[in-house]
């Protein structure tokens, strides 16, 4: 968060143009404060930029983390796109989750999730698991063993794995 050429000057939040969200400004503030206090929170990651979670709080909601198909193409990442319905599982049916979509982008070369976009009722709650998978670069084959409980809307992950054939 340091301003190049100005030791001791930091810019967080909207002013640095990285990820224009309140939750990302709080994250960036933690990085800057840790640095000011002599710590080191910096490592190579996707969290600050394409890996930042974002939500449009409408009804239905639109929630995303990581790349979109256009963003992946622009970054030169070859992805496999998997689309499943948000109501495609028992949790969606029981909660009245309503119609919506889940789009998962898998980096074919690395075998990791690099993007997820969800539409539907209360889908913002889907973001944390996807954010962990993307920022942590959890291999899809390992992620397959993080089993969602039944009957929950989190079962959308099982539909992703079924579509991938794992």
CORGI-V835254 format. One line per field, one symbol per residue. ss: DSSP state (2 for helix, 1 for strand, 0 for the rest). phi: phi as a letter, one per 30 degrees, with the letter a starting at -180 (. if undefined). A space follows every 50 residues. Layout:
ss->???
phi->???
This chain:
ss->01100111110022220000022222222222222200000000000000 00011100001111110022222220001111111000022222200000 11111110000111111111002222222222222000122220000000 0022222222222200
phi->.ddeibeicbbbieddidbdbedddddddddddddedjcbccadacdckd dddbbcdcbddbbabidcdddddddicdbccbcbddcdbdedddcieida bbccccdddcibdbabbbbkdhdeddddddddddddhdeeddeecddddc cbdddeddddddddib
